[in-house]
Amino acid sequence: MNILRRDLFVRAGMLAVGATLAIGISASTALAEFSWTRSSGQSITVMMPEHPVTDGVRTVLDQFESDTGIDVNLQTMAEDLYFDRMEVALRGSGGNSQMDVYFLPMDSTAYTQHTNGLVHSLQGFIDDPELTASDYNLADIPAGFLDSTKYNVDGSWEYHGIPASFETYILFANMDHVNQYLDGKMPSTMEELVAAAREVKEESGGAVSGAVLRGIRSDTLIDTITGFVNNSVGATDRSAPYNVWFDGDWSKPRMDDPDIVRGLANYAELMKAGPINIQAMDWPDASQFFMAGGAAFFIDASLFAPGFENADESPIAGKIAYSVIPIDNDEGQPYTAHWQWGFGIPQNAANAEAGWLFIQYMTNGTNATAIGKLHGGAPRLSTWEDADYASSFPQGYVDAVAAAMPNSQTSVVQRAGWSEFALRIVDVIQAIYGGADPAEAGAAAQMDFQQMMAN
């Protein structure tokens, strides 16, 4: 700046003019600088369910208030109550929401809220160097994670949430059973996994299930199922809003695609190697069955790992091997899906700018790592390379999740009424489990999808 001031003075030959121009340039430069204290003195209300991320927020909240000068009213409640309160608070009263930041389920819930005009776009904050620190590095969060709240706003895809915690779908193996029935060999392909699961069930005489999965007839299985299908399809376009289930247009469902059918059949074949009551099992039942030592393999949410490794409560603690879902695609790469919690801002938040500072602070590299130690699902790639973070979990778990993250895609489909379609996908698995030919089950679902879209 001193060089610029001298240059202006010499060329103009007038001290007053040089000084005036220098002051103007200095002010312009200052305006372009990010500051954590730009909203100092404001108060924000943050609403969250009781969750490990909430526990993590509590550990850094005092420092946030000190660094920013923003006072935070953190309102928490049980998760089942939270979903009801969240919807009421979003709409608010008197023109403003009852909160400035909220814990955002980054799935069809968020999409429905967006279509109802209730969620604030974060794009303007992210793109503004005055509002977003230069070292925030959004690229450190996998694009597949960020895609779940990118919505079309007047032809432009804009972010409406930032991930705070995720579960991706990986393979858990009980090594006691793998050692006893499979000579310690872990499967590396889906074909090998299905064969291994069958072998465990047969060799044990049914005393040990080869695998356990969520087996109930419910649209809530779609997240895990999408992980299977992504793994079979490989590197295809899964762009919003269609995800993997439509070929770039709502009029072009892909339910008869051989790769998709194979992914659904893989799920059904592992169910066949499971317990006799697998069709009555949701995630609490399946995870408890695996933790009790009932099955050799389990594919489900990565976030089960900390509970499985709790030596005070888990009979299989220290006996688990972890890997990506065994590969089933031509690229030879692991693909999967994920579900996430994130942070969002209500459309009519009273202090949206201060709310963005809160989100940015809680999801930056430092705090994503610190908070992530409490739940094992930090969404930043760099966190999984951090030795301190990694030391909080089994190395095999860290390696499996880190390998799954880059090719994990959201399971979200941005369409009203998607749950009806998701349930039809589950029915394909149920049909194959019951003995139907996979190709015929997929073709029947294709016809149903077309009819459902026509209606």
C-alpha positions in Angstrom: 0.0 0.0 0.0 2.9 2.4 0.7 4.1 2.0 -2.9 0.7 2.7 -4.2 0.4 5.8 -2.0 3.8 7.1 -3.3 2.8 6.4 -6.9 -0.5 8.3 -6.5 1.2 11.2 -4.8 4.0 11.6 -7.4 1.7 11.3 -10.4 -0.9 13.6 -9.0 1.5 16.0 -7.5 -1.0 16.8 -4.7 -0.8 15.4 -1.2 -4.5 15.8 -0.5 -5.6 13.9 -3.6 -3.1 11.1 -2.9 -4.2 10.8 0.7 -7.9 10.7 -0.3 -7.4 8.0 -2.9 -5.3 6.0 -0.5 -8.0 6.1 2.2 -10.6 5.0 -0.4 -8.5 2.0 -1.4 -7.8 1.0 2.2 -11.5 1.1 3.0 -12.3 -1.1 -0.1 -9.6 -3.6 0.9 -10.9 -3.8 4.5 -14.5 -4.5 3.3 -13.2 -7.5 1.3 -11.7 -9.1 4.5 -13.4 -11.8 6.4 -13.9 -11.3 10.1 -15.3 -13.6 12.8 -16.5 -10.6 14.7 -18.6 -9.0 12.0 -21.8 -10.0 13.8 -20.6 -9.4 17.3 -23.4 -8.4 19.7 -26.0 -10.5 17.9 -27.8 -13.4 19.4 -28.9 -16.6 17.6 -31.1 -19.6 18.5 -29.7 -23.0 17.4 -32.1 -26.0 17.6 -30.7 -29.5 17.6 -31.8 -33.0 18.8 -29.7 -34.8 21.4 -27.0 -36.3 19.3 -23.2 -36.8 19.5 -22.8 -33.8 17.2 -24.7 -31.7 19.7 -22.4 -32.9 22.4 -19.5 -31.8 20.2 -21.0 -28.4 19.6 -21.3 -28.0 23.4 -17.5 -28.5 23.8 -16.6 -25.7 21.5 -19.6 -23.3 22.0 -17.9 -21.1 24.6 -14.9 -20.6 22.3 -17.3 -19.7 19.4 -19.0 -17.1 21.5 -15.6 -15.7 22.6 -14.2 -15.6 19.0 -17.3 -14.1 17.4 -19.1 -12.1 20.1 -22.3 -13.9 19.1 -24.5 -15.2 21.9 -25.9 -18.6 21.3 -29.2 -20.0 22.7 -28.8 -23.8 22.1 -32.1 -25.5 22.3 -32.0 -29.3 22.4 -34.5 -32.1 22.8 -35.1 -35.8 22.1 -34.9 -36.7 18.4 -38.5 -37.8 18.0 -39.7 -34.5 19.5 -37.2 -32.6 17.5 -38.7 -33.5 14.1 -42.1 -32.1 15.2 -40.6 -29.0 16.8 -38.3 -28.3 13.8 -41.2 -28.1 11.4 -43.1 -25.7 13.7 -40.0 -23.5 14.3 -39.2 -23.3 10.6 -42.5 -21.6 9.9 -42.3 -19.4 13.0 -44.6 -16.6 13.7 -44.7 -12.9 13.1 -42.6 -13.2 10.0 -39.5 -14.8 11.5 -38.5 -18.4 12.2 -38.1 -19.4 15.9 -34.5 -20.4 15.1 -31.5 -19.1 13.2 -29.7 -22.4 12.7 -31.0 -26.0 12.9 -29.8 -29.5 12.6 -30.9 -30.5 9.1 -31.7 -34.1 8.0 -30.1 -34.0 4.6 -32.6 -36.2 2.9 -36.2 -35.9 1.5 -37.0 -33.9 4.7 -34.7 -31.1 3.6 -35.9 -31.3 0.0 -39.5 -31.0 1.1 -38.7 -28.0 3.2 -36.9 -26.4 0.3 -39.9 -26.9 -2.0 -42.0 -25.2 0.6 -39.7 -22.2 0.7 -38.5 -22.8 4.2 -34.7 -23.3 3.8 -32.3 -20.4 3.2 -29.8 -20.8 0.3 -26.2 -20.8 1.6 -24.7 -20.0 -1.8 -24.5 -16.2 -1.3 -22.6 -16.7 2.0 -20.3 -19.3 0.5 -19.4 -17.1 -2.6 -18.8 -13.9 -0.5 -15.2 -13.6 0.7 -16.4 -11.2 3.4 -18.6 -13.9 4.8 -16.6 -17.1 4.3 -13.0 -17.5 5.5 -10.4 -18.2 2.8 -9.3 -21.4 4.5 -12.8 -22.9 4.9 -12.1 -25.2 1.9 -15.4 -26.6 1.0 -13.6 -28.9 -1.5 -12.4 -30.9 1.5 -16.0 -32.3 1.8 -16.6 -34.8 -1.0 -18.9 -33.5 -3.7 -21.2 -36.5 -3.2 -21.8 -35.3 0.3 -22.5 -31.7 -0.7 -24.9 -32.8 -3.5 -27.6 -33.8 -1.2 -28.7 -30.2 -0.5 -27.9 -28.6 -3.9 -31.3 -27.5 -5.2 -32.3 -25.8 -8.4 -33.0 -22.1 -7.8 -34.0 -20.3 -11.0 -31.7 -22.5 -13.1 -28.8 -22.4 -10.7 -27.8 -25.3 -8.3 -27.3 -23.8 -4.9 -26.2 -25.3 -1.5 -28.8 -25.2 1.3 -26.9 -27.1 4.0 -23.4 -28.2 5.1 -22.8 -31.7 6.3 -22.0 -32.3 10.0 -22.1 -36.1 10.3 -22.6 -38.9 7.9 -23.1 -42.6 7.7 -21.9 -44.5 4.7 -22.6 -48.1 4.0 -19.7 -50.5 4.6 -19.1 -54.2 5.4 -18.6 -55.4 9.0 -17.2 -58.9 9.5 -17.1 -61.0 12.7 -13.6 -62.5 12.5 -14.4 -65.3 14.9 -16.8 -66.7 12.3 -14.6 -65.8 9.3 -11.6 -67.6 10.9 -13.7 -70.6 11.9 -15.7 -71.1 8.7 -13.7 -69.3 6.0 -10.1 -69.9 7.0 -9.8 -66.3 7.8 -10.3 -65.1 4.2 -12.2 -61.9 3.8 -14.2 -61.5 0.5 -13.1 -58.8 -1.9 -15.9 -59.0 -4.4 -19.6 -59.2 -4.0 -19.7 -62.6 -5.6 -17.2 -63.8 -3.1 -19.2 -62.3 -0.2 -22.5 -64.0 -1.3 -20.7 -67.3 -1.6 -19.0 -66.8 1.8 -22.2 -66.0 3.5 -23.8 -69.1 2.1 -20.9 -71.2 3.2 -21.0 -69.9 6.8 -24.7 -70.7 7.1 -24.3 -74.2 5.6 -21.1 -75.1 7.5 -22.6 -74.0 10.8 -25.8 -75.8 10.2 -27.7 -72.6 10.6 -26.3 -71.9 14.0 -24.5 -68.8 12.6 -26.1 -66.7 9.8 -23.9 -65.9 6.9 -25.2 -62.3 6.8 -27.7 -60.0 8.4 -29.3 -57.0 6.8 -32.4 -54.8 7.3 -35.1 -57.0 5.8 -38.5 -55.4 6.6 -40.7 -54.0 3.9 -40.1 -50.3 4.4 -39.0 -47.4 2.2 -36.5 -46.6 5.0 -34.2 -49.3 3.6 -33.6 -47.2 0.5 -30.3 -45.7 1.8 -28.6 -49.0 2.4 -30.1 -50.5 -0.8 -28.7 -47.5 -2.8 -25.3 -48.4 -1.5 -25.6 -51.9 -3.0 -26.9 -50.6 -6.3 -24.3 -47.8 -6.6 -21.7 -50.5 -6.0 -23.1 -52.6 -8.9 -23.7 -49.7 -11.3 -20.3 -48.1 -10.8 -19.4 -44.7 -12.2 -22.7 -43.7 -13.8 -24.3 -40.3 -13.7 -26.2 -39.9 -10.4 -26.9 -36.2 -10.8 -29.8 -34.5 -8.9 -32.6 -34.8 -8.9 -32.8 -38.3 -10.4 -30.0 -40.1 -8.6 -29.3 -43.6 -10.0 -32.9 -44.6 -10.6 -33.8 -42.5 -13.6 -31.8 -41.8 -16.8 -31.7 -38.0 -16.7 -35.5 -37.7 -17.0 -38.5 -38.7 -14.9 -39.9 -40.5 -17.9 -36.9 -42.8 -18.1 -36.8 -45.1 -15.1 -34.0 -47.6 -14.9 -35.5 -50.5 -12.9 -34.8 -53.0 -15.6 -31.1 -52.0 -16.0 -29.1 -55.2 -15.5 -26.6 -53.5 -13.1 -29.4 -52.2 -10.9 -31.2 -55.5 -10.9 -27.9 -57.2 -10.0 -27.4 -54.8 -7.0 -30.9 -55.6 -5.8 -30.4 -59.3 -6.3 -27.2 -59.1 -4.2 -29.1 -57.7 -1.4 -31.7 -60.5 -1.6 -29.1 -63.2 -1.8 -27.5 -62.0 1.4 -30.9 -62.0 3.0 -31.2 -65.6 2.1 -28.0 -66.4 4.0 -29.5 -64.6 7.0 -31.7 -65.6 10.0 -35.1 -67.1 9.3 -36.8 -64.0 10.6 -34.9 -61.5 8.5 -38.0 -60.0 6.9 -39.0 -58.8 10.4 -35.7 -57.0 11.0 -35.1 -53.3 10.9 -31.8 -51.7 11.7 -32.1 -52.1 15.5 -32.8 -55.8 15.2 -30.1 -56.4 12.5 -27.4 -54.5 14.3 -28.2 -56.2 17.7 -28.2 -59.6 16.0 -24.7 -58.9 14.6 -23.4 -57.5 17.8 -24.6 -60.6 19.7 -22.4 -62.7 17.3 -25.3 -64.1 15.3 -23.9 -63.4 11.8 -20.6 -63.4 10.0 -21.3 -60.3 7.9 -23.3 -57.1 8.1 -23.6 -54.3 5.6 -25.1 -51.1 7.1 -24.2 -47.7 8.5 -20.6 -47.1 9.3 -21.7 -45.3 12.5 -22.5 -48.6 14.1 -18.8 -49.2 14.6 -18.2 -47.2 17.8 -21.1 -49.1 19.5 -19.8 -52.4 18.2 -16.3 -51.6 19.7 -17.6 -50.7 23.1 -16.0 -53.3 25.3 -18.5 -52.7 28.1 -21.5 -53.5 26.0 -20.5 -55.4 22.9 -19.6 -59.1 22.9 -17.8 -58.7 19.5 -15.6 -55.7 20.5 -12.1 -56.1 19.1 -13.3 -59.0 16.8 -14.5 -57.0 13.8 -12.9 -56.4 10.4 -14.2 -53.5 8.3 -14.1 -52.9 4.5 -15.8 -51.1 1.7 -18.8 -53.0 0.2 -17.0 -55.7 -1.8 -16.7 -54.6 -5.4 -19.3 -55.5 -8.0 -18.6 -53.2 -11.0 -16.5 -53.1 -14.1 -14.3 -50.2 -12.8 -13.1 -52.3 -9.9 -13.7 -49.4 -7.5 -15.8 -49.3 -4.4 -19.1 -47.3 -4.6 -21.6 -46.8 -1.9 -24.2 -44.3 -0.6 -24.6 -42.2 2.5 -27.1 -40.5 4.8 -26.3 -37.2 6.6 -27.1 -34.7 9.2 -26.1 -31.2 8.5 -26.7 -27.6 9.5 -29.2 -25.3 7.7 -30.7 -21.8 8.1 -34.4 -21.2 7.9 -35.5 -18.9 5.1 -36.9 -16.3 7.4 -34.2 -16.5 10.1 -33.8 -13.2 12.0 -30.0 -13.4 12.0 -29.0 -15.5 9.0 -25.5 -14.0 8.6 -24.6 -14.8 12.2 -26.1 -18.2 11.7 -23.8 -18.8 8.8 -20.8 -17.9 11.0 -22.0 -20.5 13.5 -22.3 -23.2 10.7 -18.9 -22.3 9.2 -17.2 -22.4 12.6 -18.7 -25.8 13.6 -17.9 -27.4 10.2 -14.4 -26.0 9.5 -11.4 -28.3 9.5 -10.5 -27.9 13.1 -13.9 -28.3 14.6 -15.2 -31.0 12.2 -12.3 -33.1 13.5 -12.8 -32.3 17.2 -16.6 -32.9 17.0 -16.1 -35.9 14.8 -14.3 -37.8 17.6 -17.6 -38.1 19.4 -19.5 -39.8 16.6 -17.0 -41.2 14.0 -18.6 -39.5 11.0 -16.7 -36.4 10.3 -17.5 -35.3 6.8 -14.1 -33.8 5.8 -11.6 -35.9 4.0 -8.7 -34.3 5.8 -10.1 -35.4 9.1 -9.7 -39.1 8.3 -6.0 -38.4 7.6 -5.6 -36.7 11.0 -3.6 -39.0 13.3 -5.3 -37.8 16.4 -8.8 -38.3 15.0 -7.9 -41.7 13.5 -6.5 -42.9 16.9 -10.0 -42.6 18.3 -11.2 -45.5 16.2 -10.0 -48.9 15.0 -7.6 -48.4 12.1 -9.6 -50.9 9.9 -12.7 -48.7 10.4 -10.8 -45.6 9.5 -9.4 -47.2 6.4 -12.7 -48.5 5.2 -14.6 -45.3 5.7 -11.8 -43.2 4.1 -11.9 -45.5 1.1 -15.7 -45.3 0.8 -16.0 -41.5 1.1 -14.7 -40.4 -2.4 -17.1 -42.5 -4.4 -20.1 -42.3 -2.0 -23.2 -40.7 -3.5 -26.3 -39.4 -1.7 -29.3 -41.7 -1.6 -31.6 -38.7 -1.9 -34.0 -38.4 -4.8 -35.5 -35.0 -5.2 -39.1 -35.8 -6.0 -42.3 -35.4 -4.0 -43.8 -38.8 -3.2 -40.4 -40.6 -3.6 -41.2 -42.9 -0.7 -43.8 -44.7 -2.8 -41.2 -45.5 -5.5 -38.6 -46.5 -2.8 -41.1 -49.0 -1.4 -41.5 -50.5 -4.9 -37.7 -50.9 -5.1 -37.8 -52.8 -1.8 -40.5 -55.0 -3.2 -38.1 -56.1 -6.0 -35.8 -57.4 -3.3 -38.6 -59.0 -1.4 -39.7 -60.8 -4.7 -36.2 -62.1 -5.4 -35.9 -63.2 -1.8 -39.1 -65.2 -2.3 -37.7 -66.9 -5.4 -38.6 -64.6 -8.3 -36.3 -64.3 -11.3 -34.3 -61.0 -10.8 -34.7 -59.8 -14.4 -38.5 -60.4 -14.3 -38.8 -58.7 -10.9 -36.9 -55.7 -12.3 -39.0 -55.6 -15.5 -42.2 -55.6 -13.5 -40.9 -52.7 -11.4 -40.0 -50.8 -14.6 -43.6 -51.1 -15.8 -44.9 -50.0 -12.4 -42.5 -47.0 -12.3 -43.7 -45.9 -15.8 -47.3 -46.2 -14.7 -46.7 -44.3 -11.5 -44.9 -41.5 -13.4 -47.8 -41.4 -15.8 -50.3 -41.0 -13.0 
